[in-house]
């Protein structure tokens, strides 16, 4: 039977016979019929597909070609997005009829049929429709990101009719079919995935044509072509049998103005955009009134010429500030685990404009870039965030949708994104707190940050002895972490999802053994800062010596102060911690005494475990150490950590977060630094 005749037969017969399970694909009803909500017992996902071969035989064929039918028949907890036969056959037609793929005719298909699919296509399709965690539709709000077996995320949304969609295009027509090893959602289209890189994907979206032209003419498009690191160092002493990634993907995120947004700002063609960039960045490095400290400190002159590929060209600078070296879907731009509800959620991101940051804030359910409040991290009230804040700049809204390329995401924004004087002088003129994972882009790009325990265990599936929910990382996995002594420094990432750890954002990077390594610190504007480290103290920690330098070369680094004994909890007399709630002044006096000793309590912004009542400030193990107080320039800094107990192979080094607190916050004449 030809594919066309087979489709006609299905459309006439199968949907009549199977209508209670799968809604007609053309349906535009505003609410999914309650009759589509089923609970099945005694079936696995593979049983579900096999027992309904009239509807899922094509997808099941792909699953079996990929060898994943064994996974879906076994114990575990999975989510399967199952396209119907009609959906699969329409997808096969689209692949075979695609004339744009010049490298592989018909996308590498041998014929217009299931059998014509290559093994690699079957594997990609199958893996992109399966997650190793269970997601019901109640878990799928707009912007929810779900990791798949393919290692690429999919994003859910809710359309105007109230239907749950996957990657915008695939509508779930039968929801929450629960089986013994997870759940099946029936979808009306094969989930679309792009195999194009960032620039190539942007070129396919006409709404970005102006931005894309600038991306190409600046040469920055060529900087977005990498997909994974060439190789990873072997791990020789994984005695705890943790999961070890066998590859490290490289990814990017572009926050881009659409043509409509540019038009609203008087930019209608490429020359208009050049003129706009020259106006914004032309005097940013001036000695008298410039604000781009890195350029100004190093005598770099901004060019307004037509060599747009120069990193010092104004247009190049404009585009570079829109690009991150992280692949981050919208739902992960602000990471939220155990923060208190009254605390404003935020993240800082380093851009491709050298040594610059922008801030993403979640407010009223929306995400804004460079939202600016006066007196941020300063307060006029005890143990509260205060009422001395005025919204000066609402920020740039990130639209609730994203375009996915093979190595990243493109998110539309509703206004012009620039590194103007308000950014260093206003937005970033606050206590800057960075979770240790937030300046390790690889964790986000590889969907490891905050990964669920079940997902880690699933990654370990099939490897004898590996059942843990932690991750062991090769010594060269991170670009911003330099290990000096190979596997003597065991680098581990602990997501902490099932543990009530008293960590900011719950997770942590832990280094074990005779450790000697350094972190590249996030870049900050010029100023005098206290550099602080947040950690949890306990008897398993060791003693660490800090070093600071302008590169990762050990010779460039100088020792800072005396070693820190991380085994001392707050109750140690040399720390001076007290339970602040038992003191009449809420701990203000002891805060000062601790500060004089080089310590601070943990902040009020997070709790021990999700929904916990014990905050970081009220936990004797949550401490901040003031590492150094000095002048910092906008540029390169590396912080080195070296054990002073090299004979102890089980010594733990724990880093939870880093803070840069400017002098006008920790030494303000009018207000005080808030406890959050």
Beta strands, then each sheet from edge to edge (+ up, - down):
strand 1: 78-83
strand 2: 130-131
strand 3: 145-147
strand 4: 153-158
strand 5: 164-166
strand 6: 170-179
strand 7: 182-187
strand 8: 243-244
strand 9: 252-257
strand 10: 323-324
strand 11: 345-350
strand 12: 357-363
strand 13: 366-369
strand 14: 372-373
strand 15: 378-379
strand 16: 391-393
strand 17: 396-397
strand 18: 403-405
strand 19: 408-413
strand 20: 432-435
strand 21: 471-473
strand 22: 481-483
strand 23: 489-494
strand 24: 508-513
strand 25: 516-520
strand 26: 527-536
strand 27: 543-549
strand 28: 557-565
strand 29: 599-601
strand 30: 622-632
strand 31: 638-643
strand 32: 652-655
strand 33: 657-662
strand 34: 672-673
sheet 1: 2+ 1- 7- 6+ 5- 4+ 3-
sheet 2: 8+ 21+ 23- 24+ 32-
sheet 3: 10+ 9- 19- 18+
sheet 4: 11+ 12- 13+ 17-
sheet 5: 14+ 16-
sheet 6: 15+ 34-
sheet 7: 20+ 33- 26+ 30- 29+
sheet 8: 22+ 25- 31+ 27- 28+
end
